[in-house]
Amino acid sequence: MKTIFLSDAESELRRVYGTDEQVFCKNDLLSRPEDFADTEYIFSSWGMPAFSCDEIRSILPSLKAVFYAAGSVQAFAHPFIECGVKIFSAWAANAVPVAEYNVAQIVLANKGFFKTAPLASAGKRDKALDARGKFCGNYGTKIGIIGVGMIGTLVAKMLKAYKLEVLAFDPFLSDEKAAELGVTKVSLPTLFSECSVVSNHLANNEQTVGMLNGELFALMRPYATFINTGRGAQVVEDDLIAVLSARPDLTAILDVTAPEPPVPDSGFYKLDNCILTPHIAGSSGDEVQRMADYMREEYQSFTQNKPCRFEVTAEMLKTMA
């Protein structure tokens, strides 16, 4: 049994890979470790179980690589890497729909869609037309990207077609990469105060928890929009609620919150200028096939001793989502 499909969410794995092969869960491995001693490769996706180093060494002594057809591997990767197992992730594939989602929201936000559509739909066309005049459109205006990893990079590249000026905050962004992307490195206060749309793509780690607070949201220019497809924990949500309550001109589009969904009495539900979506930016529908395709290709490269593109290293985990 040199290659296995492994997930504690069997239906999710079958949806991603479209496979009829047997899918094992962690309990299978724990209860019959002798059956998996020769396993060299694991294919997984959402529902990949976590293992300790001792479990990996005793149950999976022959394991060479895990091919994970989803995004973040933070929940399980460290022990595998410590045991010398290669981890490959479809984070680059999952970044594509997130970037597409963000670019779509940015374009709509600059057109005033989120303010004018509810008014026009309610028959208040005069008010909708008045609101339209408050927005800058999509030529030359400044867009702020917080975090220039894979997703932020794709957003910056896609925005070039719109002739927008992109400001970026990322402590790890080199001058060379900034020049290559055509973005201007700035501080967070400058980004929030100058941009018509601010889009969050920070990595999800202890250093970024609560990084986006009320002082920054209060700096946003009139009729600006904040988009969060990063993680809810990066936002001081009570601060955001307070600023949105005091500034009805602002708009927040939140695909992630902490927790998800917000608690039943969350202030987000009471705000007309807050739009919540149920974590839809990532791969869904037919898009999940892209992640499986990336991992199949990576498996072929690895087993044929060809260069691989999407290995996740211990060093990378320090800054990845």
TIZALO-216761 format. One record per atom (N, C-alpha, C, O): residue in three letters; y negated, z negated, x. Coordinates in pm, whole numbers, plus 50000, padded with zeros to 5 digits. Atoms other than C-alpha are relative to their C-alpha. Example, Ala and Ser with C-alpha at 12.3 -4.5 7.8 and 13.67 -1.06 7.14 Angstrom:
ALA501195000050089;ALA504504922051230;ALA498805000050090;ALA498824993450194;SER501195000649918;SER501064928651367;SER498914992749923;SER497804991049974;
***
This chain:
MET501205000050086;MET500005000050000;MET498765000050089;MET498034990150094;LYS501064999849899;LYS497475011250260;LYS498605001549942;LYS497624997850006;THR501304998550066;THR494685019450013;THR500124994549859;THR501054997949786;ILE499955005850134;ILE493904999449698;ILE498625000649934;ILE497595001150001;PHE501225002050079;PHE491324997949421;PHE499954985249964;PHE500924979749912;LEU500125014550019;LEU490024962249393;LEU498734996649925;LEU497635000649965;SER501175004350076;SER487714947249132;SER500444989649897;SER501524990649839;ASP499785009550109;ASP487524917448899;ASP499395005149871;ASP499404998149770;ALA500534993450120;ALA485844941248652;ALA500635013849994;ALA500005023850028;GLU499224987749994;GLU488504967848609;GLU499335011649928;GLU499325022849978;SER500614989250079;SER486674987648340;SER498825006150074;SER498595018250067;GLU501154994849924;GLU483584990648562;GLU500485009150112;GLU499915019750135;LEU499514991949889;LEU485605003648855;LEU500555013349949;LEU500325023850010;ARG499464987450054;ARG487425029248639;ARG498855009149953;ARG498945021349966;ARG501154992050045;ARG484075040448494;ARG499345007050119;ARG498945018650108;VAL500664994249882;VAL482655046248842;VAL500875010750066;VAL500405021750093;TYR499134991049926;TYR485665062649007;TYR500755009849911;TYR501255019949960;GLY499244991450089;GLY487265078148699;GLY501475000750039;GLY502105011250025;THR498645000049947;THR490635067748839;THR501014994449900;THR500684985949817;ASP498885005450076;ASP493995061748670;ASP500904991450087;ASP501924986350041;GLU499215008249908;GLU495305043348976;GLU499944985349958;GLU499024981149888;GLN499985014350031;GLN496255006748947;GLN498814993250066;GLN498484995950182;VAL501135007749949;VAL493284983348989;VAL500444985550013;VAL500904979349917;PHE499615013849974;PHE493974949649147;PHE498774990949992;PHE497644995350015;CYS501065010049999;CYS491924917949106;CYS500324989750107;CYS501394990050167;LYS499805009749893;LYS491524888749345;LYS501244991549975;LYS501974988350069;ASN498835008250030;ASN494174868249166;ASN501315006950039;ASN502275000350079;ASP498814992649957;ASP496714895849236;ASP500244998050149;ASP501384995850192;LEU499875001549856;LEU496024892949606;LEU500374985750038;LEU501184983550128;LEU499705014049969;LEU496104855049605;LEU501434996349962;LEU502074988450032;SER498675003750047;SER499354853249410;SER501135007550071;SER502265002750076;ARG498984992149933;ARG501194880649605;ARG499485005250133;ARG499455017350155;PRO500634995549875;PRO499634881649952;PRO500895009250083;PRO500395018050154;GLU499104991849920;GLU502744897250106;GLU499955014849961;GLU500275023550042;ASP500074986150045;ASP502204928749898;ASP498815007450058;ASP498755019750052;PHE501254993649957;PHE498804935150058;PHE499784998950151;PHE498715002250202;ALA500155002049855;ALA499464927650425;ALA499745013050075;ALA499145012850182;ASP500214987149933;ASP499444964850511;ASP498795007649948;ASP498585019149987;THR501184993250056;THR496254973150316;THR498975002650109;THR498534993550178;GLU500994996149899;GLU493864992250539;GLU498635003149940;GLU497605001250005;TYR501264995750061;TYR491235004550292;TYR499914994949857;TYR500894995249782;ILE500285004650136;ILE489684990149976;ILE498885008649942;ILE497845010550004;PHE501064993650078;PHE487735010149719;PHE499604990349889;PHE500464985149817;SER500465009350102;SER485564988649493;SER498665004649946;SER498115014849987;SER501324997750057;SER482394987749288;SER499554986749941;SER499954976149989;TRP500405012550065;TRP480704962449058;TRP501244992049965;TRP502224997549914;GLY498825008250022;GLY483084933349028;GLY500814997550126;GLY501884991550120;MET499315002749874;MET484074932749395;MET500034985050025;MET498974978850033;PRO499925014549980;PRO485374897149453;PRO499624995950141;PRO499735003850235;ALA500325005549869;ALA484224875249738;ALA501234993250059;ALA502034987449985;PHE498905006449930;PHE486704862849998;PHE499444992150117;PHE498414995750174;SER500365007449879;SER486464836850271;SER500635007050121;SER501525015450106;CYS499404994349878;CYS487234845850632;CYS501484996650008;CYS502295005050047;ASP498595004049994;ASP490474826250611;ASP500845008449905;ASP501955012549939;GLU499264991850096;GLU491524845550299;GLU500165014350051;GLU501235020250036;ILE499924986349948;ILE490734878950461;ILE501045000950110;ILE501855010250111;ARG499084999549886;ARG492664870850776;ARG501454997949957;ARG502365003750016;SER498635003050040;SER495704857650590;SER500565010349902;SER501745013649908;ILE499524990950104;ILE495904882050296;ILE499855014650041;ILE500695022950005;LEU500324986049967;LEU494374913750444;LEU499895001950152;LEU498855006450200;PRO500094999449853;PRO495214912950817;PRO499855014150056;PRO499395015850169;SER500074986149951;SER495364951050843;SER498755007349952;SER498555019049985;LEU501144993350062;LEU492124958150656;LEU499025005350104;LEU498614998250196;LYS500954993649910;LYS489804982550832;LYS498635002149936;LYS497615000950004;ALA501294996650061;ALA487114991050576;ALA500034997849849;ALA501074998949784;VAL500235001050144;VAL485734984550229;VAL498975010749963;VAL497915011650026;PHE500904989550049;PHE484115013750042;PHE499514995749862;PHE500274995849765;TYR500565006650117;TYR481794999149780;TYR499065009749927;TYR497965012649974;ALA500784990350077;ALA480525023549515;ALA499024993049908;ALA499134993749785;ALA501105006550072;ALA477495003249412;ALA498934997150104;ALA498955002850213;GLY501135002249912;GLY474354989349571;GLY500164988350096;GLY500794989650201;SER500045011549910;SER473894954649720;SER501384994450028;SER502204992849937;VAL498735006149958;VAL476794939849918;VAL499824985550044;VAL500744979550100;GLN500315013449952;GLN475124906349984;GLN500994989549951;GLN501254979750021;ALA499155010250060;ALA477524887449756;ALA501374998750066;ALA502054988650047;PHE498645000549944;PHE480664895749955;PHE500135004650145;PHE501175002350206;ALA499834992649874;ALA479964914050282;ALA500154991350124;ALA500934994750213;HIS500055007649875;HIS479344886650540;HIS501374996350056;HIS501624999050174;PRO498695003649943;PRO482934873350575;PRO500805012150049;PRO501475011350151;PHE499274988049957;PHE484384908450595;PHE499485004850136;PHE500265007850227;ILE500584995449875;ILE481974918650869;ILE500364990550113;ILE500654994850225;GLU499635010049899;GLU482684886151055;GLU501445001950046;GLU501784998950160;CYS498584997649967;CYS486384895351044;CYS500245013850061;CYS501385017650086;GLY499874986949937;GLY485674929651192;GLY500295011449905;GLY500665022349948;VAL499774989650100;VAL486044949050868;VAL498705007749977;VAL497645001649960;LYS501174991750026;LYS483654978150820;LYS499674999749851;LYS500575000249766;ILE500474999650139;ILE481564977550501;ILE499155012549981;ILE498185014750054;PHE500794988250035;PHE480305009950349;PHE499554998549856;PHE500334994749769;SER500575002050133;SER478015009350047;SER499275012549953;SER498695019950032;ALA500724988650060;ALA476625035349809;ALA498574996249964;ALA498015001349867;TRP501375004250027;TRP473235018549826;TRP499045011850000;TRP498075012049923;ALA500894988349997;ALA471645051749914;ALA500135008349873;ALA499155013849823;ALA499804992750125;ALA473205068149609;ALA499364992649883;ALA498754998749796;ASN500585007950109;ASN472135039549382;ASN498484999950007;ASN497824997549906;ALA501454999849986;ALA468615042249522;ALA499375011949930;ALA498205011349889;VAL500574987850056;VAL468165077249380;VAL499514998049857;VAL498355000949830;PRO500515001750136;PRO467995068649006;PRO498914989449990;PRO498034990449905;VAL501075010250002;VAL465895037649080;VAL498675006350039;VAL497645003849976;ALA501224993249957;ALA463375058949266;ALA499505009649892;ALA498305010349866;GLU500394990750107;GLU463405085048990;GLU499364992549883;GLU498354996949827;TYR500555008450107;TYR462805057848729;TYR498584995750035;TYR497674996649952;ASN501335004949960;ASN459875043948927;ASN498955011049999;ASN497845009049952;VAL500974988949997;VAL458225077548982;VAL499625004049857;VAL498455006849830;ALA500304996750140;ALA458525085148609;ALA499034990049939;ALA498094993849869;GLN500895010250056;GLN456905051948519;GLN498605000850061;GLN497604998749992;ILE501304998949934;ILE454135056848775;ILE499185011349938;ILE498005009649907;VAL500704988550059;VAL453245091148636;VAL499524996749859;VAL498384999649823;LEU500385003650137;LEU453245078248278;LEU498914989449999;LEU497984990049918;ALA501015010749996;ALA451245047148371;ALA498625005650031;ALA497635001749969;ASN501304994249965;ASN448485067748534;ASN499415008749890;ASN498205010949886;LYS500474992350115;LYS448275089048219;LYS499604991149883;LYS499094995949782;GLY500335009250108;GLY447775057748008;GLY501034999649888;GLY500744994949778;PHE498964998950103;PHE451055063347821;PHE500284986649934;PHE500404985949811;PHE499565012850054;PHE451895026547779;PHE498944993149916;PHE499254984149838;LYS501085005250086;LYS448515018347625;LYS499765008949879;LYS499535004149769;THR500374990950109;THR447945049447418;THR501125002849901;THR500855004649782;ALA498894996650090;ALA451425055947275;ALA500144990249883;ALA500304994849770;PRO499915009150115;PRO451585023847064;PRO498865001949901;PRO499065000849780;LEU501164998150089;LEU448095030446927;LEU500165012849919;LEU499975012749797;ALA499844987450071;ALA448755066946841;ALA501154999249899;ALA501055004649789;SER498855001350089;SER452135058046688;SER499674991649877;SER500324992949773;ALA500425008350112;ALA450395032646465;ALA498885006649918;ALA498315000449829;GLY501044992950073;GLY447945058946341;GLY498594997050045;GLY497635000649977;LYS501335003849948;LYS445065045646552;LYS499575010050108;LYS499385006350224;ARG500254989449903;ARG444245078846717;ARG498674998250073;ARG498585000850193;ASP501305001849934;ASP440585070946786;ASP500084989550109;ASP499514991250218;LYS499845010449897;LYS441525039246969;LYS500865005050115;LYS500625001550230;ALA499154994449896;ALA444235058047157;ALA499205009250092;ALA499365008750214;LEU500834991049919;LEU441745084547271;LEU499014992250085;LEU498724995950199;ASP500925008449923;ASP439315057447378;ASP500734993750118;ASP500194993050229;ALA499225006049892;ALA442065040447580;ALA500355010250107;ALA500415006950225;ARG499664989549904;ARG442985073547741;ARG498945001450107;ARG499255004050224;GLY501104998449906;GLY439595074647904;GLY499934989350106;GLY499144990450200;LYS500005010749900;LYS440325042848097;LYS500915002950119;LYS500884995650219;PHE498974997749899;PHE443075058648308;PHE499665011850090;PHE498975021250048;CYS500454990949895;CYS442775079048627;CYS500805012950011;CYS500375022250078;GLY499164988149983;GLY445575104448591;GLY500724999950134;GLY500774989750202;ASN499114999449883;ASN447735116348878;ASN499525009850106;ASN500235019250142;TYR500474991649890;TYR445585132349144;TYR499104991550089;TYR497994987850051;GLY500825006949901;GLY444355113849452;GLY499924985049985;GLY499404978450075;THR500125014550019;THR444635078849309;THR501004992750090;THR501944998750142;LYS499185007949908;LYS446255050649507;LYS501154993349927;LYS500984987049822;ILE498795006350051;ILE449805039049441;ILE500494990150106;ILE500514993550224;GLY499535010149907;GLY451145007049598;GLY501504998249995;GLY502074996249888;ILE498565002349989;ILE454735003649720;ILE500224987550083;ILE499794986750198;ILE499685012449930;ILE455954969049814;ILE501455000650043;ILE502355000149959;GLY498644998649949;GLY458994972150038;GLY500365014650017;GLY500495021949919;VAL499714986049973;VAL459815005150207;VAL501395001350062;VAL501565006350173;GLY498624997649963;GLY463575004050230;GLY500425013449945;GLY499605022649936;MET499514987250050;MET465745031550088;MET499285004349873;MET498865015849862;ILE500644996350126;ILE464225030249738;ILE498525002950021;ILE498025013249976;GLY501434997849976;GLY460635026249852;GLY499745012850076;GLY498755019750050;THR500134987549924;THR461135054850098;THR500135012049908;THR499345021449916;LEU499824988850093;LEU462455077749825;LEU498815001549906;LEU498375012649878;VAL501174999450088;VAL459565068449595;VAL498835006750072;VAL498175015450017;ALA501104994349922;ALA457055076649868;ALA500175015150018;ALA499215022750007;LYS499754985749981;LYS458705110249934;LYS499805007849870;LYS499215018549870;MET500134993150129;MET458875119449564;MET498545000949955;MET498155010649890;LEU501395000150045;LEU455225110249508;LEU499145010450072;LEU498035013450027;LYS500784990049928;LYS454085136149763;LYS499695012049912;LYS498645018349927;ALA500224988450087;ALA454455162849496;ALA498824998149907;ALA498315007849851;TYR501085002850095;TYR451745145649290;TYR498644998450068;TYR497644995650001;LYS501275001149926;LYS449085144649563;LYS499354986449980;LYS498134985449966;LEU500495013750013;LEU448765106949528;LEU499904993750137;LEU500624997450229;GLU500135007449874;GLU447635083549805;GLU500874987549990;GLU500704979449899;VAL499055011150007;VAL450375058349881;VAL499664989550104;VAL499594992350224;LEU500175011649913;LEU449635023950024;LEU501314992250000;LEU502004991649898;ALA498715006749990;ALA452575003450147;ALA499874986750071;ALA499114985150166;PHE499875012849931;PHE453354967650237;PHE501474997950033;PHE502324997949945;ASP498665003149954;ASP456444960750444;ASP499904995550146;ASP499565003650233;PRO500125004949863;PRO456504938650755;PRO500895007450099;PRO500635007350219;PHE499064993149910;PHE459394959450893;PHE499725015050010;PHE500455022250078;LEU500324985849997;LEU457744993450840;LEU499285003550130;LEU498204998350158;SER500614996149872;SER457025009451177;SER498875010049976;SER498815016749873;ASP501094990350008;ASP453915029851242;ASP500545014249995;ASP499995022949928;GLU499424986649995;GLU456135059751315;GLU500545004149863;GLU500325015449818;LYS499464996650131;LYS457935058150981;LYS498895001549897;LYS498955010249811;ALA501134998850092;ALA454665052250795;ALA499355013750013;ALA499015020049913;ALA500594986849977;ALA453255083650954;ALA500895011049947;ALA500425020849889;GLU499054990150049;GLU456395102950872;GLU499965001249848;GLU500065012249793;LEU500035000050146;LEU456185092650506;LEU498615003449945;LEU498475006749827;GLY501364997550046;GLY452445097850490;GLY499424988749919;GLY498614990949829;VAL500525011750071;VAL451755062350371;VAL499124991950093;VAL499224992850215;THR500915008549924;THR449095037650479;THR500454985549987;THR500584980349877;LYS499595014050001;LYS450205002750579;LYS498804991049972;LYS497754992250035;VAL501085009050038;VAL448084975550417;VAL500584986249972;VAL501794984449967;SER499585013450039;SER448194938650331;SER500284999849850;SER499885008849777;LEU499745001250144;LEU449424926849991;LEU498724998849918;LEU498615005549815;PRO501245000650078;PRO445924916949872;PRO499315013649988;PRO498815017149881;THR500624986750005;THR444584951349964;THR500765009049905;THR500165016349826;LEU499164991550086;LEU447494968549791;LEU499754996949853;LEU499565006049772;PHE500195003850140;PHE447064948949467;PHE498595003249950;PHE498405006849834;SER501394998250045;SER443294952749459;SER499575014549992;SER498615017749922;GLU500464986149993;GLU443104990149529;GLU500855010049922;GLU500425021349900;CYS499064990250056;CYS446085006049353;CYS500014999949847;CYS499884989449783;SER499904998950145;SER446355018948997;SER501374995649951;SER501514990849838;VAL498645004550030;VAL450095011749002;VAL500574993050123;VAL500444998050235;VAL499335007449894;VAL451954985849209;VAL501474999349965;VAL501834994549857;SER498564999350027;SER455734990549238;SER500754991750102;SER500624993950222;ASN499305009349911;ASN457984963449381;ASN501405004750035;ASN502225007549947;HIS498674996349950;HIS460984972449600;HIS500414990950115;HIS501104995250207;LEU499675009449894;LEU461294941349815;LEU501504997350006;LEU502194997649904;ALA498615004449984;ALA464674931649957;ALA500164986349936;ALA499224978449931;ASN499735012450070;ASN466304902949774;ASN500564989750097;ASN501764989650125;ASN499555010549910;ASN466434873350013;ASN499104987849986;ASN498134988049910;GLU500745012650014;GLU465114838050058;GLU498525001750033;GLU497674995149974;GLN501384998449957;GLN461944850150228;GLN499115006649893;GLN497905004949895;THR500804992850098;THR460864871349931;THR499894992949866;THR499184997549777;VAL500065007450126;VAL461404845649654;VAL498584994949976;VAL498004988250062;GLY501345004750035;GLY458084839149479;GLY498885006250080;GLY497775000950080;MET501034993949916;MET456184862549711;MET498855005849918;MET497715006149965;LEU501034993650084;LEU454304879449424;LEU499514989949899;LEU500214986749802;ASN500515011250079;ASN452094853249265;ASN498715003449927;ASN498215014649934;GLY501184998050082;GLY449084848649040;GLY498785004550076;GLY497965012150024;GLU501164995949921;GLU446554852549319;GLU499995015150021;GLU498945021550018;LEU499894985649981;LEU447834887749380;LEU499805007549868;LEU499065017349863;PHE500134993150129;PHE448154897649012;PHE498564999949950;PHE498115009449886;ALA501395000950043;ALA444604885948948;ALA499105010150071;ALA498015013150023;LEU500784990249923;LEU443384911049209;LEU500125014149944;LEU499365022949984;MET499734986250045;MET444694941249017;MET498765006149935;MET498034999649861;ARG501164992850052;ARG442094967248929;ARG500145001849849;ARG501255001049796;PRO499924998350146;PRO441204973348562;PRO501005010849960;PRO501055021650020;TYR499024990750059;TYR443974990448362;TYR501105004050098;TYR501695014750086;ALA498924997449905;ALA446434988348651;ALA501354996049939;ALA501404989149837;THR498645002650048;THR450214986248606;THR500854994450113;THR500784999150227;PHE499045005749906;PHE452824964848781;PHE501405003549953;PHE501765001149837;ILE498624996250031;ILE456414977948792;ILE500934992050089;ILE500754991550211;ASN499025007549920;ASN459324956148901;ASN501415004949973;ASN501965002649866;THR498584996650002;THR462724971248972;THR500704993750120;THR501844997150153;GLY499425007149887;GLY463304948349271;GLY500884988749948;GLY502034991049909;ARG499325011550058;ARG464324913449161;ARG498974991049934;ARG497844989949980;GLY500925008750072;GLY462784889348914;GLY499574988050082;GLY498444983250066;ALA500315011949922;ALA462914860449162;ALA498855002150097;ALA498274992450145;GLN501104997349908;GLN460334877549380;GLN498644998049935;GLN497614997750003;VAL501235001950077;VAL457744872149106;VAL499914985749950;VAL500884980349897;VAL500265012850066;VAL456234838949006;VAL499675003449855;VAL498525006449823;GLU500134994050133;GLU456764847948642;GLU498994992749913;GLU498304999049833;ASP501025007150077;ASP454614820348492;ASP498605004850038;ASP497725005949953;ASP501284994649955;ASP451744833548703;ASP499745013849939;ASP498645016649892;LEU500164986650057;LEU452344869148585;LEU499694999249851;LEU498835006549802;ILE500265001750143;ILE452464857948222;ILE498574995549977;ILE497905000449885;ALA501365005150015;ALA449194839148265;ALA498975011050023;ALA498005012249949;VAL500964989349970;VAL447424869048423;VAL500055010749891;VAL499005015749849;LEU499894990050107;LEU448764893448161;LEU499344995049871;LEU498765002849797;SER500635005750119;SER447574869847887;SER498485000550010;SER497805003249911;ALA501464999949979;ALA444084867948036;ALA499455014150019;ALA498265016349998;ARG500434986349970;ARG443954905248124;ARG500795009949914;ARG501735016149965;PRO499264990450084;PRO445134926547827;PRO499885014450047;PRO500625023049999;ASP500114986449947;ASP443984957248019;ASP501175003450091;ASP501515015250106;LEU498884997749908;LEU446894952948262;LEU501285002949923;LEU501414999649805;THR498674997650058;THR450454964348197;THR501044996150103;THR500894998750222;ALA498855002849915;ALA453714951248338;ALA501235006749941;ALA501505005649822;ILE498754993750039;ILE456944971348324;ILE501094993250082;ILE501174995250203;LEU499055008549930;LEU459804948048410;LEU501435004149966;LEU501895002049854;ASP498604996650018;ASP463324961348454;ASP500904988650047;ASP502094988450018;VAL499285011849952;VAL464354928648621;VAL499144987649975;VAL497924988149983;THR500665012950019;THR463494892348546;THR500914989250057;THR502044992050097;ALA499195011349956;ALA464714857948649;ALA499874988749898;ALA498834982049894;PRO498704993250001;PRO466904851148463;PRO499925013349923;PRO498885016949869;GLU499874987850081;GLU468084883548302;GLU501014997649889;GLU502154993749916;PRO501344997550047;PRO467344885748018;PRO499164987350009;PRO499694976750040;PRO500825012150001;PRO464374861848000;PRO500514990049897;PRO501174993749800;VAL499615010350097;VAL464964828947822;VAL499375003049865;VAL498335009549860;PRO500474996450135;PRO464474830947442;PRO498524997149973;PRO497885004449897;ASP501405003350027;ASP461054814247449;ASP499065004950110;ASP497954999950123;SER500854994849891;SER459724833947747;SER498705005949947;SER498675012349842;GLY501304994350036;GLY456074843247734;GLY499975015150006;GLY499115021349945;PHE499964985449993;PHE457024879047820;PHE500165006349861;PHE499595016849833;TYR499754994550133;TYR458214884247461;TYR498765000049911;TYR498715007149811;LYS501205001750084;LYS454794874547325;LYS498865009250042;LYS497795009049980;LEU501094992049944;LEU452774899547527;LEU500125014749962;LEU501175020949983;ASP500014985750033;ASP451824934047399;ASP499935008750125;ASP500325020450122;ASN500164992149877;ASN451104944947757;ASN501134997750099;ASN500975000250219;CYS498815001649916;CYS454564936247891;CYS501155007949938;CYS501525005749823;ILE498894991750046;ILE457374961647860;ILE501254996050077;ILE501284996850200;LEU498745004349940;LEU460904949047925;LEU501075010749978;LEU501245015649867;THR498844991250013;THR463854972047996;THR501204992650057;THR501044984550148;PRO498825008049966;PRO467454959248036;PRO500715004450127;PRO501895008050124;HIS499434996749869;HIS468024966648407;HIS500635014049996;HIS501815015850028;ILE499504986350018;ILE468355004048346;ILE499675009350117;ILE500125020750120;ALA500454991049894;ALA466785017548665;ALA501135004850089;ALA501125016250135;GLY498894996349913;GLY470015017548865;GLY500945010149935;GLY500695014749824;SER499084989650045;SER472925041348825;SER500644996549866;SER501134985449847;SER499375001650131;SER474175045748469;SER500465013649951;SER500045023950004;GLY499514987450053;GLY475995072048266;GLY500645008550109;GLY501425003450190;ASP499424990949901;ASP476895102248477;ASP499544997050142;ASP500155001650238;GLU500545002949867;GLU474815088748765;GLU500974991950087;GLU500904992550209;VAL499095008349920;VAL477605064848868;VAL500945008650083;VAL501475004050184;GLN499124991249923;GLN479655094848985;GLN499455002950138;GLN500215005450232;ARG500614997749869;ARG477185099849267;ARG500444989350098;ARG500734992250214;MET499595011049911;MET478095065649408;MET501455001750044;MET501784999750161;ALA498594997749964;ALA481825073249394;ALA500135011650098;ALA500905010850193;ASP499954988449909;ASP481265107049560;ASP499574996150141;ASP500185000550239;TYR500465004449868;TYR479325090649844;TYR501104992550073;TYR501324994650192;MET498975008049936;MET482175066349910;MET501245008250032;MET501895005750133;ARG498884991149966;ARG484865093049893;ARG499695007850128;ARG500555009350215;GLU500414992649880;GLU482925113250149;GLU500004991050123;GLU500384995250233;GLU500045009249888;GLU482445082650365;GLU501424996550048;GLU501664995350168;TYR498595002549967;TYR486175075150353;TYR500585011650082;TYR501265009450182;GLN499514988449926;GLN486975110450465;GLN499455000250142;GLN500185003050237;SER500615000049866;SER484535107750754;SER500614989250088;SER500934991550205;PHE499495011349922;PHE485825073650863;PHE501435002550045;PHE501775000150161;THR498594998049967;THR489505082850851;THR500225012050091;THR501285013250153;GLN499894988449911;GLN488845115351039;GLN499164998250127;GLN498945007750203;ASN500785003349880;ASN486755097651308;ASN498745008450013;ASN498315011950123;LYS501284993050002;LYS483625116051203;LYS498864990049978;LYS499124978949932;PRO501115009350020;PRO480135100351192;PRO499864996249852;PRO499955004649764;CYS500235005150135;CYS479535078550885;CYS498514997249980;CYS497804994350076;ARG501435001450027;ARG476165075150714;ARG499614986749939;ARG498454982649950;PHE500415011250085;PHE476295043750504;PHE500724987050032;PHE501024979249941;GLU499445012949962;GLU477835015350701;GLU498914989349989;GLU497764991750023;VAL500905011550008;VAL476224981350636;VAL500404990150109;VAL501544985450111;THR499735009249890;THR475974959050944;THR499424986349971;THR498614984649879;ALA500535013650016;ALA475264921950977;ALA498504999850020;ALA497794992649950;GLU501444999549975;GLU471824930151116;GLU499275005749879;GLU498195000949843;MET500634993950117;MET471034952150817;MET499914990349883;MET498964990949805;LEU499995009350114;LEU471934924250574;LEU498814990550002;LEU498474984649899;LYS501155009049990;LYS468954904250701;LYS498805005249922;LYS497934997449881;THR501174994250066;THR466524928450537;THR500345008249877;THR499445012649805;MET499624991850116;MET468544946950272;MET499954991949872;MET500034979649874;ALA499965006550131;ALA468414939549901;ALA501404994849974;ALA501664989049869;
***
